[in-house]
Structure formats: C-alpha cells, structure tokens
C-alpha cells in the first residue's frame, strides 16, 4: 500500500492531564476530578498517529536520560516506529506538558521543553542519509526553528516533500517557505502568519491566498468544527467536519497531520487526503489524551 517512508522530526513529552469543569482564573485554585499521565509532544503524537494508520515511520527527537525518556522510547517502539535516530541528552530532563481539560473538551497546555530544545542542527546530521526522493518529512515547531529550517532545506534539495505543522503559533522566517510542500496551520496560526483574522470560510480563503503570495506552495488550514480548507496547486478544496461528541481536543491536530501525511504517502490526492485526515481527527476528539486518542487504520476505515 505504501509508496513512501515518513520521517517525523519533533518533540516528545510526557503529558500530565487534569480534567475539571472549568479553567481556573489567575490566582485561583479549583478541584479537578481526574488525573492521568500519557505520552505526548507534537512530534511523537504525529509519529504515533501516522504509525497506527499504516505509515512507515522513522522518528527523530531528543529525550532526557530519565524515566520519562525511557518510557517514551518503549512506547514508540511498541507502535512499530523506528527510534534509531532518537538522541539521549544526559544533561537534560525529558519534555513535560501540563494539560487541563474542561467539561467541554477544550484544553490549556503549558510545556517545559527540556531535551526538545537540544535538537539542534548538529544533532540531526545523521538523519540526512535517510532522505530519498518521494519520501515525506513531517515537522512542527516544538523544536528549535533553526533545525526545522535546516532540515526543510536539506529535504527539499533531495526531493523529499516537507509538511510543516506551524504549531505552537509563531512567525516563520520567510526564507523557509520555498522548501515547504504543505503548510498545515490551524485558524490561530494561519491568522498570525498571514495577518488576516479568520472568522469564516471567506476569511480563511484570504488568509490562504496571502500565505501563498508570500511564497508557500500549498496551504491547508484546519478550522476545528468547521472542517478544513486547502489552497493546493492553485485550487481551493474544502471538507466539512464530522458530527461527533467531543470529549477532548488534545492532539486532534496532531492526528490530522499524521493522517494527511500517510494519505499522501499512499498516493491519495488532496481531497481524499483531507477526508481521511478529518475522519481520523474526528475519532480522536471522542477520546481522552494525546497518543491514547489516535485511532488505528481499521477504526478509520470503519468510521468512513
């Protein structure tokens, strides 16, 4: 089924999740009613999501030499992910994310990057021989931007298609745009990068046009409950969301990105890929947690 390998470079965190009725105000203490720990980090989330959907995945990250790092390696290996290029940083702790989820399924997240901040260009030189024409490189922004830019350029020069999920939201250096095959921001990220406040489908289209005019080839904006919009090879494509009971939106975007990369690696066109990714993310929001919410390929096929 697969035509291409997927190399995911990004963060790995341990998520500490508290469920509560509402978010506390500044200076306020409230009681939650459930706590659990799980594997997270946008890079690891996307790698796991893609692996469960049938992708051939190599994951690159930095972990601390601590129990969190050891648990992360074990969890990744159990998903069939190649962890040969994961780095252990003895002087750093592994990344941690503190997540609060309210009764509506919305979340607030604070991340302590730890070893993720050590994934600098000199730490990924050994990854370059993995790049073969037709493969995909999937990245996010929880690692140093200089590493993202370095790998994007190297991948582009080797005809590897770069999919960049620009999260957490921040401005990107415009020189990286020419190396990106597909940028996948959400509404907030697309608004920040384009300068166009997204309030509806028309403003999302304008934001996408603005980003393409800045030098990006293709843009796909995820719109939450409103679905997803792509400006791909000069044409707009829109896919509506699915009606589901939302329990937790944590990592829904990560599942979407993992899914759309798998779809491309299998030769699906943009509309097929968007529908596949929407279905996978729709399942994810009905479950608690980050990697724990990522569905299997069988589940997505049945959901369709």
Buried (B, 14 or more C-beta within 10 A) or exposed (E): EEEBBBBBBBBBBBBBBBBBEEEEEEEEEEEBEEEEEBBBBBBBBBBBBBBBBBBBBBBBBBBBBBEBBBBBBEBBEEBEBBBEBBBBBEEBBBBBBBBBBBEEBBBEBEBBBBBBBBBEBEBBEEBEEBBEEEBBBBBBBBBBEEBBBBBBBBBBEBEBBBBBBBBEBEEBEEEBBEBBBBBBBBBBBBBBBBEBEBEEBEBBBBBBBBBBEBEBBBBBBBBBEBBBBBBBEEEEBBBEBBEBEBBBBBBBBBBBBBBBBBBBBBEBEBBBBBBBBBBBBBBBBBBBBBBBBBBBBEBBEEEE
